[in-house]
Amino acid sequence: MLEFTWKVFSETGNIDTYLLYKELEQQSLPKKEEQENELAEIDFPMM
C-alpha cells in the first residue's frame, strides 16, 4: 500500500496523498520494529 500511495503522490503531487503516505508509513513502523526484535531473538535466543 505504501508503494502505491507513493506512486500516486509522485505522479500527481497531491499533498493529501503525501499526508496519507506519511500516516501509513508511521503506522507500519512499529510492525517493522517488532519484526526486527523477533529476528534478533531467533539469532540470539535468551537462555
C-alpha positions in Angstrom: 0.0 0.0 0.0 2.9 2.4 0.7 4.4 1.9 -2.7 1.1 2.6 -4.4 0.4 5.7 -2.3 3.9 7.0 -3.1 3.5 6.3 -6.8 0.2 8.3 -6.8 1.8 11.1 -5.0 4.9 11.2 -7.2 2.7 11.3 -10.3 0.1 13.8 -9.1 2.0 15.9 -6.5 -1.2 15.8 -4.4 -0.5 16.9 -0.8 -3.3 14.8 0.6 -1.8 11.7 -0.9 1.6 12.6 0.6 0.0 13.0 4.0 -1.8 9.7 3.6 1.6 8.1 2.7 3.3 9.5 5.8 0.4 8.3 8.0 0.6 4.8 6.6 4.4 4.9 7.0 4.1 5.8 10.7 1.6 3.0 11.2 3.9 0.5 9.7 6.9 1.4 11.8 6.0 -0.4 15.0 5.5 -3.6 12.9 9.0 -3.3 11.5 10.5 -2.9 15.0 8.6 -5.9 16.2 9.8 -8.0 13.3 13.4 -6.9 14.0 13.0 -7.9 17.6 11.7 -11.3 16.7 14.5 -11.9 14.3 17.1 -10.8 16.9 15.5 -13.3 19.4 15.9 -16.0 16.8 19.5 -15.2 16.2 20.3 -14.7 19.9 17.9 -16.7 22.0 17.6 -15.8 25.6 18.5 -18.6 28.0 
